[in-house]
Amino acid sequence: MTKTLDNIVTILDTVLTNINKEVQVSDLRKLRQSNNFTMVGFARQLGISQSYVQKIEYGIVKPSRRFMELLLMHFPEVDIKAMFFDSSTQYD
């Protein structure tokens, strides 16, 4: 479990240091809708406000580290790198 958390922290550090892709509206919405969540239900699942989810979905704000942590905790299958980076970003 600790190794998994360490991996998550490493990924999130990379994401926050190198974030250079505007969140595509469809990326987060697609995840939300494929799990049969309304925006309000998705926000409740993550423990955040609906308005924050909406702002991320529409690219008004970039996701915070905490948002990405919550996303990975509730949806471990999510590829954070693909969702928040463009393909030109290099990873270790």
Contacts in CASP RR format, 6 or more apart in sequence:
PFRMAT RR
TARGET T0000
AUTHOR 0000-0000-0000
METHOD contacts of the structure
MODEL  1
MTKTLDNIVTILDTVLTNINKEVQVSDLRKLRQSNNFTMVGFARQLGISQ
SYVQKIEYGIVKPSRRFMELLLMHFPEVDIKAMFFDSSTQYD
8 69 0 8 1.000
8 72 0 8 1.000
11 72 0 8 1.000
11 80 0 8 1.000
11 81 0 8 1.000
12 65 0 8 1.000
12 68 0 8 1.000
12 69 0 8 1.000
12 72 0 8 1.000
12 80 0 8 1.000
14 81 0 8 1.000
14 91 0 8 1.000
14 92 0 8 1.000
15 65 0 8 1.000
15 68 0 8 1.000
15 80 0 8 1.000
15 81 0 8 1.000
15 84 0 8 1.000
15 85 0 8 1.000
16 65 0 8 1.000
16 68 0 8 1.000
18 85 0 8 1.000
18 89 0 8 1.000
19 62 0 8 1.000
19 84 0 8 1.000
19 85 0 8 1.000
20 85 0 8 1.000
20 86 0 8 1.000
20 89 0 8 1.000
21 84 0 8 1.000
21 85 0 8 1.000
21 86 0 8 1.000
21 89 0 8 1.000
22 59 0 8 1.000
23 56 0 8 1.000
23 57 0 8 1.000
23 59 0 8 1.000
23 62 0 8 1.000
23 63 0 8 1.000
23 83 0 8 1.000
23 84 0 8 1.000
25 57 0 8 1.000
25 58 0 8 1.000
25 59 0 8 1.000
27 83 0 8 1.000
28 53 0 8 1.000
28 56 0 8 1.000
28 57 0 8 1.000
28 83 0 8 1.000
29 57 0 8 1.000
31 75 0 8 1.000
31 78 0 8 1.000
31 83 0 8 1.000
32 39 0 8 1.000
32 42 0 8 1.000
32 53 0 8 1.000
32 57 0 8 1.000
35 42 0 8 1.000
35 75 0 8 1.000
37 45 0 8 1.000
39 50 0 8 1.000
39 53 0 8 1.000
39 54 0 8 1.000
39 57 0 8 1.000
40 50 0 8 1.000
41 50 0 8 1.000
42 53 0 8 1.000
43 49 0 8 1.000
43 50 0 8 1.000
43 52 0 8 1.000
43 53 0 8 1.000
45 74 0 8 1.000
46 53 0 8 1.000
46 67 0 8 1.000
46 70 0 8 1.000
46 71 0 8 1.000
46 74 0 8 1.000
47 70 0 8 1.000
48 67 0 8 1.000
48 70 0 8 1.000
52 61 0 8 1.000
52 67 0 8 1.000
54 60 0 8 1.000
55 61 0 8 1.000
56 62 0 8 1.000
56 63 0 8 1.000
56 67 0 8 1.000
62 84 0 8 1.000
63 71 0 8 1.000
63 84 0 8 1.000
68 80 0 8 1.000
68 84 0 8 1.000
71 78 0 8 1.000
71 80 0 8 1.000
72 78 0 8 1.000
72 80 0 8 1.000
81 89 0 8 1.000
81 91 0 8 1.000
END
